[in-house]
Amino acid sequence: MFLDHCFNSLELEVIRSQIQKIVGLTIWTNLTSERREYELDRTPKFRKLWKLICKKDEKLENEELQTTLFERTFLQKLAEKFLDLIENIQSMNNNDQYSIETVIYAERFLELLTDIIVQLPTRRFFNVVLDDMNFVKRCFLSPFIKSLTKSNENMETDVVEISMRKKNPAQ
């Protein structure tokens, strides 16, 4: 919840400057080299900035570099831990019931990701990281999400019906 409040307070300079460290262009450290090159080729101004970042990194002392790397990998590691949880979770008594703590954590984490993605200063670089790690696909393929889909079998059809009604209001 603390992180969520921080991401929702980007209008404050002191918060924005700290948040930029973990969701700016430097977060692309987490991308595969092929994906990073693809993204840098698409936007030449980012390549120039990336080269500047690499030069600054070379000048950093070991301790400063470790702190910088921690900031850059923080959200990606948090997302990986979340995926690990939902991909390897065991239901209670094998009946697709999960502890309330696990469900609340999953809800809060997805709320945090949603808040990061919807804000213009944070989504540009973070969305690419999520895409590179196949975050959405891995979520949908996880046992946790599949069990939620089973427990609400109409979940997919409800979404389709709602979108159909929007397209054809006569129904």
C-alpha positions in Angstrom: 0.0 0.0 0.0 2.9 2.3 0.7 4.3 1.9 -2.8 0.8 2.4 -4.2 0.5 5.7 -2.3 3.9 6.8 -3.6 3.0 6.1 -7.2 -0.2 8.1 -6.7 1.7 11.1 -5.3 3.9 11.8 -8.3 2.9 15.5 -8.2 5.3 15.9 -5.3 8.9 16.5 -6.5 10.6 14.6 -3.8 8.5 11.5 -4.5 8.7 11.9 -8.3 12.5 12.0 -8.2 12.7 8.8 -6.3 10.1 7.0 -8.3 11.9 8.0 -11.5 14.9 6.0 -10.3 12.9 2.8 -10.4 10.7 3.3 -13.4 12.7 5.5 -15.8 14.7 4.3 -18.8 17.2 2.6 -16.4 14.6 -0.1 -15.7 15.4 -1.4 -19.2 18.4 -3.0 -17.5 15.9 -5.8 -16.8 15.2 -6.4 -20.5 16.8 -9.2 -22.6 19.5 -7.7 -24.7 17.6 -8.4 -27.9 14.5 -6.7 -26.6 16.4 -3.7 -25.4 18.1 -3.3 -28.7 14.8 -3.5 -30.5 13.3 -0.8 -28.3 16.4 1.4 -28.6 16.3 1.0 -32.4 12.7 2.2 -32.4 13.5 5.4 -30.5 16.9 6.9 -31.3 16.7 9.5 -28.5 16.4 6.7 -26.0 19.6 5.1 -27.4 21.5 8.4 -26.7 20.1 8.5 -23.2 21.0 4.8 -22.7 24.6 5.5 -23.7 24.8 8.3 -21.2 23.4 6.0 -18.5 26.1 3.4 -19.3 28.9 6.0 -19.2 27.6 7.2 -15.8 27.5 3.6 -14.5 31.1 3.0 -15.5 32.1 5.9 -13.2 30.2 4.7 -10.2 32.0 3.2 -7.2 31.0 -0.4 -6.3 28.6 0.5 -3.5 26.9 3.2 -5.6 26.5 0.8 -8.4 24.9 -1.8 -6.2 22.4 0.7 -4.9 21.7 1.8 -8.5 21.2 -1.8 -9.6 18.9 -2.4 -6.7 16.7 0.6 -7.7 16.6 -0.6 -11.3 15.7 -4.2 -10.6 13.3 -3.5 -7.7 10.0 -3.6 -9.6 11.0 -6.4 -11.9 12.0 -8.6 -9.0 8.8 -7.7 -7.2 6.8 -8.7 -10.3 8.9 -12.0 -10.6 8.1 -12.8 -6.9 4.4 -12.2 -7.6 4.5 -14.5 -10.6 6.4 -17.1 -8.6 3.7 -17.0 -6.0 0.7 -17.3 -8.3 2.5 -20.0 -10.5 3.5 -22.2 -7.6 0.7 -21.6 -5.0 -1.0 -24.5 -3.5 -4.7 -24.3 -2.6 -5.9 -25.2 0.8 -7.2 -28.7 0.9 -6.9 -28.9 -2.9 -10.3 -27.2 -3.4 -9.1 -24.0 -5.0 -9.4 -22.1 -1.8 -6.5 -19.8 -0.9 -5.6 -18.0 2.3 -7.1 -14.5 2.7 -3.6 -13.1 3.0 -2.6 -14.5 -0.4 -5.7 -13.1 -2.0 -5.3 -9.7 -0.4 -1.6 -9.6 -1.5 -2.5 -10.5 -5.0 -5.2 -7.8 -5.1 -2.9 -5.1 -3.7 0.0 -6.1 -6.0 -2.2 -5.9 -9.1 -3.6 -2.5 -7.8 0.0 -1.3 -7.6 0.8 -2.4 -11.1 -2.4 -0.9 -12.4 -1.5 2.4 -10.8 2.0 2.3 -12.3 0.7 1.5 -15.8 -2.0 4.2 -15.9 0.3 7.1 -15.1 2.1 8.7 -18.0 5.5 9.2 -16.3 5.7 5.6 -15.3 4.2 3.5 -18.0 6.5 4.2 -20.9 9.4 2.1 -19.7 7.6 -0.2 -17.2 5.1 -1.6 -19.8 8.0 -2.8 -21.9 9.5 -4.7 -18.9 6.2 -6.3 -18.1 5.8 -7.3 -21.8 9.3 -8.7 -21.9 8.7 -11.0 -18.9 5.3 -12.1 -20.4 3.6 -10.9 -17.2 0.0 -11.0 -18.4 0.3 -14.3 -20.2 2.0 -15.9 -17.1 -0.7 -14.5 -14.9 -3.5 -16.1 -17.0 -1.7 -19.4 -17.2 -1.1 -19.6 -13.5 -3.0 -22.1 -11.3 -4.2 -19.2 -9.1 -5.9 -17.3 -11.9 -7.2 -20.5 -13.5 -8.9 -21.5 -10.2 -10.5 -18.0 -10.0 -11.8 -18.5 -13.5 -13.2 -21.9 -12.6 -14.9 -20.5 -9.5 -16.5 -17.8 -11.7 -17.2 -19.7 -14.9 -19.1 -16.8 -16.4 -16.2 -14.4 -16.0 -15.1 -14.6 -19.6 -18.6 -14.6 -21.1 -19.7 -11.7 -18.9 -16.9 -9.5 -20.4 -17.8 -10.6 -24.0 -21.5 -9.9 -23.3 -20.8 -6.4 -21.9 -18.6 -5.5 -24.9 -21.2 -6.8 -27.3 -23.9 -4.7 -25.7 -21.7 -1.6 -26.0 -21.4 -2.3 -29.8 -25.1 -3.2 -30.2 -27.2 -1.3 -27.7 -30.4 -2.8 -29.1 -29.8 -6.0 -27.2 
